[in-house]
Amino acid sequence: MNTLFRGKDFISTQDWSREELETVFEVSKELKKRFAMGEVTDHLLRAKTVFMLFFEQSTRTRNSIEAGITQLGGHAHDLTPDKMQLSHGESAKDTAIVLSRFGHGIAIRNCFFGIGNKYLRDVAKYADVPVISLQDDIYHPLQGLADLFTIKEKVGDNLQNVKVTVSWAYATSHAKPLSVPQTQALLFTRYGMDVTIAHPKEFPLMPEIIEQAKENAEKYNGSIKFTNDMDEAFEGAQIVIPKNWGGFLGVEDPDSEEGKKAMKANLEKYKDWICDERRMTLADKNVLYMHAMPADRGKEVTDSVIDGPHSIIYDEAENRLHTAKAIMALTMGGRP
């Protein structure tokens, strides 16, 4: 077991070895067990501070970090750009150096397309404390950890050739980042799973991410395939994860008014991309339904599915707490 985690950034699961990820899962399991038994773990990060910088809204991520570090004995500062000099143009370098001198970890959510991951990497370059991604425009590593941890609980540790479908779904709440499906594609293929990615042609994922996922699948004897047919993707699947993501790569300039109109027009073509009971019958009889939440009920998924017997969304959501605690305990505590 690797024990050298202190100060290590967590921006993408791809940056961590399988051995390191397995340590995270072992610690997550132990912390979850202690939580269930009501055991106090506030000695692990006693008097430690994590600064949370949120450029967007959050429910599970914000509360899993804040509740998690409280349970570990530390404290979280809930920050938004309007509360800081970021709104006046303070550089990532200056923010990183100053917060590093004040506390023990910096956690950031910045999902602005073409900006978020670069900002996190810039902060990490100058920070002397671990930088933890709370999601950016490319990756959502904490969600990926919780997803895989949940799958391990339900299916077992041997995930070789388990069939999982990551599918685009229709939604209107907002143009959701590419980061969740891309993280799942990268992480699941590293565990030898047979991954199917389904999306309309106007809603592709980043080519460089797909290439990495293909390399992972080859290295770990899994597979990854793609389809523009949601029904085909569901056939025989043991796990289905239907979720919307924006068509940022399907238009020339997604930030322009023309680009936004084009994305909306593309979106409206695919209202039938919904996870319903008919599609669930195409999958394995014991199929598990997952979603990072919040789900657009009635658009991404029907109530009968998300509230049905195959849904494990609340177990998945709870595991955001335990896996986040493991990441903080390892990177902000660990060996002196």
Secondary structure, DSSP 8 states (H G I E B T S, - for coil): -----TT--BS-GGGS-HHHHHHHHHHHHHHHHHHHTT---TTTTTT-EEEEEESS--SHHHHHHHHHHHHTT-EEEEE-GGGSGGGGT--HHHHHHHHHHH-SEEEEEE--TTTHHHHHHHHHHH-SS-EEEEEESS--HHHHHHHHHHHHHHH-S--TT-EEEEE-----S----SHHHHHHHHHHHTTT-EEEEE--TTS---HHHHHHHHHHHHHTT-EEEEES-HHHHHTT-SEEEE-----TTSSS-TTSHHHHHHHHHHHGGGTT--B-HHHHHHS-TT-EE---S---BTTTB-HHHHTSTTB-HHHHHHHHHHHHHHHHIIIIIS--
